């Protein structure tokens, strides 16, 4: 889910939310099946952002992102992929501030 709002003048804000449930599974064992556990495999991510436009092409922005892993899940976001192993259940928080200029 993504929501973006211009507040008149130079201000704009946005919110994004994503979630994943723990799901379910079954082991297929002949001649039947057995349940398996997915407890703690859920996760969610919330991103809050805002910017202030100085002109049509230049803006100052700030972003906050929180990724919450269930106690057995290891979800990642693009900023920490390839940065080694993280423990299951680790929550990830990022902050950012910058200037955007469109050419």
C-alpha positions as CSV (number, residue, x, y, z in Angstrom):
1,X,0.0,0.0,0.0
2,X,1.4,3.4,-1.0
3,X,-0.1,6.8,-0.2
4,X,1.3,10.1,-1.4
5,X,0.0,13.6,-0.7
6,X,0.9,17.1,-1.9
7,X,0.0,19.7,0.8
8,X,-0.2,22.8,-1.3
9,X,2.9,24.8,-1.9
10,X,6.3,23.0,-1.7
11,X,5.4,20.2,0.7
12,X,4.8,16.5,-0.1
13,X,4.6,13.4,2.1
14,X,4.4,9.7,1.4
15,X,3.7,6.5,3.3
16,X,4.4,2.9,2.1
17,X,3.5,-0.3,4.0
18,X,4.1,-3.9,3.1
19,X,3.5,-7.1,5.0
20,X,4.0,-10.8,4.7
21,X,2.2,-13.4,6.8
22,X,3.8,-16.5,8.2
23,X,1.8,-18.7,5.8
24,X,1.4,-22.5,6.1
25,X,3.1,-25.6,4.9
26,X,2.7,-29.4,4.9
27,X,5.3,-32.1,4.6
28,X,4.3,-34.7,2.0
29,X,5.2,-38.1,3.4
30,X,3.9,-41.2,1.6
31,X,1.3,-42.4,2.3
32,X,0.0,-39.0,3.8
33,X,1.1,-35.6,4.9
34,X,2.1,-33.9,8.2
35,X,1.9,-30.3,9.3
36,X,5.0,-28.2,9.7
37,X,5.5,-25.0,11.5
38,X,5.7,-21.5,10.1
39,X,5.5,-19.6,13.4
40,X,7.5,-16.4,13.4
41,X,8.0,-16.2,9.6
42,X,5.9,-13.0,9.1
43,X,7.3,-9.5,8.6
44,X,6.3,-6.0,7.7
45,X,7.9,-2.8,6.5
46,X,6.8,0.9,7.0
47,X,8.4,3.7,5.1
48,X,7.7,7.4,5.8
49,X,9.0,10.2,3.6
50,X,8.6,13.9,3.0
51,X,10.1,16.5,0.7
52,X,10.3,20.2,0.3
53,X,10.6,21.6,-3.3
54,X,12.8,24.6,-3.8
55,X,11.8,24.7,-7.5
56,X,10.3,22.4,-10.2
57,X,13.5,20.4,-10.4
58,X,15.1,20.5,-6.9
59,X,13.9,19.2,-3.6
60,X,15.2,18.4,-0.1
61,X,13.9,15.0,1.2
62,X,13.9,12.9,4.3
63,X,13.0,9.2,4.6
64,X,12.5,6.7,7.5
65,X,12.2,3.0,7.0
66,X,11.5,0.2,9.5
67,X,11.6,-3.5,8.5
68,X,10.2,-5.7,11.3
69,X,11.0,-9.4,11.0
70,X,9.1,-12.1,12.9
71,X,11.3,-14.0,15.4
72,X,12.2,-16.7,12.7
73,X,12.2,-14.6,9.5
74,X,15.1,-12.9,7.6
75,X,13.5,-10.3,5.3
76,X,15.9,-7.7,3.8
77,X,15.5,-4.4,2.0
78,X,17.6,-3.2,-0.9
79,X,20.0,-1.3,1.3
80,X,21.3,-4.3,3.2
81,X,21.4,-7.0,0.5
82,X,24.9,-8.3,0.1
83,X,26.1,-7.0,3.5
84,X,26.6,-10.3,5.1
85,X,24.4,-12.5,7.2
86,X,21.8,-11.1,9.6
87,X,20.3,-13.1,12.4
88,X,16.7,-14.3,12.2
89,X,14.3,-11.9,13.8
90,X,16.6,-8.9,13.4
91,X,14.7,-5.6,12.7
92,X,16.3,-3.1,10.3
93,X,15.9,0.7,10.5
94,X,17.2,3.2,7.9
95,X,17.2,7.0,7.8
96,X,18.0,9.1,4.9
97,X,18.2,12.8,3.9
98,X,19.3,14.2,0.6
99,X,18.7,16.6,-2.2
100,X,17.1,15.5,-5.4
101,X,17.7,17.4,-8.7
102,X,16.0,16.4,-12.0
103,X,17.9,17.1,-15.1
